[in-house]
Amino acid sequence: TDAGGAGGQAASRALFERALAVTPGGVNSPVRAFNGVGGTPRFITSAAGARLTDADGHEYVDLIGSWGPMLLGHAHPEVVAAVTAAAARGTSYGTPTVPELELAEEIVARTPVERVRLVSSGTEATMSAIRLARGFTGRDVVVKFAGCYHGHVDALLASAGSGLATFAHSGSPGVPESAAGETVVLPYNDRDAVTAAFAEHGPRIACLITEAAAGNMGVVPPDPGFNRFLSETCAAHGALFVTDEVMTGFRASARGYWGIDGAVEGWTPDLMTFGKVMGGGFPAAAFGGRADIMARLSPDGPVYQAGTLSGNPVATTAGLTTLRLATPEVYEHVAKAGEIVKQEASAALSAAGVPHHVQSAGTMFSVFFREGPVRDFDDASGQDLTAYAAFFHAMLDAGVHLPPSAYEAWFLSAAHDDAALETIAAALPGAARAAARA
Ligand code: PMP
């Protein structure tokens, strides 16, 4: 197949022109734009396994993975069959359904949450978790870490990672002072800052929310014992400990990052949020936690939360089928493929003399275009973005589609077979040299 070289993007270009005329920036989520790396985003018309095909007929090995959900690869035949059958039974009823019940049971079985409520996006999950934490504690202040992204919730946009890191906004206009003013932002992995914040604001803190392992400033795992320390600090001050596993859930391990941290160190979050993999590529997400806290939610409790399409039968069928197919072998394969790509990327960048650092959290990893280690958002922000842009485009030209941002994980799947890994291996040395020249 023809690689997606600069020569043949006529169809994507024409589509992007049309998109710009009707949609801000031509995209429905900012990270899809190529503002950080330059050029025209590829319009993808189909995907199967580890590969994407664009409107010009170019094929790419996919390292975006829909920004996390596609653990099994694209268009897994059993997921497609289950979704097709579900759609044929009707796409939404506005009544309780079996797949949403079974997905909730699957989440409760794999994680420490006792009750779970399904929603349609990670943003809704964190927004609802924070409302519940505030309603449960009767307090207003939320503590978060710089570089952790929890969706575009007003109170959580301050110093978020992801697209905000890519575009170097520190927050967003349109967020009222009153919403941002109740948010305390601290440096990640900084115990002293946490201790000081709780000493100052303790009785007003409703919750501390953290990515179980940060993945939106590149992958930055918590220092050993950090999450446990957070959990104990929250408990000592009557605040809730909320871990956001929208990205890491059912991805970093079968039981998320909690499965390789909390389950080992013996701490349990009061509330958790999930998304991405549990929706199998459809809009499905969730928040859950302690039964006594979740009991404060409507209809049993006074904290209101709702959704016309929450627990949608097609979306929950996709998620449920995906989780059922996510066997230990799937996680082993994703981990092994990750080790190979990490080693090859690092070897290529070293050979070309490009400063870089690879970091992991479970099966998740990212490559920083700076020397490591990266422990917080300040460290992550020191990357050579010009080098990344050159690297990204050289990979794209060689048929590998990385995230168009240096602040993201590289997502692999069970479908990244030897052929896909060979395409990546073949692309890396030239891309590393392009980065060195940039
Ligand atoms: N939390 C985390 C940790 C995320 O990575 C994301 C999405 N990248 C979100 C929340 C928001 O999820 P969504 O995009 O589905 O609103």
Residues whose N, C-alpha, C, O or C-beta is under 5 A from the ligand:
A	BS01	PMP	S121 G122 T123 Y149 H150 G151 E211 D244 V246 M247 G275
